[in-house]
Amino acid sequence: MSTSTAEIDSDDLLSESEYRDRLRELPPSAKLVAKVLEGDAPLSQGQLAEESLLPDRTVRYALNRLEDADLVGSRYSFKDARKQVYYLNT
């Protein structure tokens, strides 16, 4: 997980087709978490669990899979530095 507080670098962003190709190979839970992040990002893991109605453990698994595919990035929350928030790399 990236822990940088820097702004999202436009060079790290994926094209729409590349994003969809990578997402296609992931499990349904990862697709649902990505869909939630499309609408409301950045979100913490707890917020993602609440919005997606998935268990915390499943959200963690989905975020790990999305991160392995370089589809999700994270940074510390500006509101609470103890928490990570997640966003899509698109």
C-alpha positions, 0 to 999 in steps of 0.5 A: 500500500502506498502511504504517501500523502502526495497528490495522485500522479497522473502518470500512475493513472490507467486508461479506461480499457486497461483498468477494465481489463485488469478488473475483469480478472478479479473476484466479484468482491473486488469488483464491488469495492471498485464500483463503490470507489468509483462513486465515492472516493477516497474511502476508508476500509470501514466506509467501504464495508459499510457502503458495500455491505461486505464483511471487513475481512472481505473488503480487506481481501478485495483491497489487497487484490485491487492493490496487487493489480495496481487498480487502487492506491491509498494514503493517510486520511487528512481527517484522521492520520491513523486511517488509510483511505483508498482511491482508484488509479483511473 
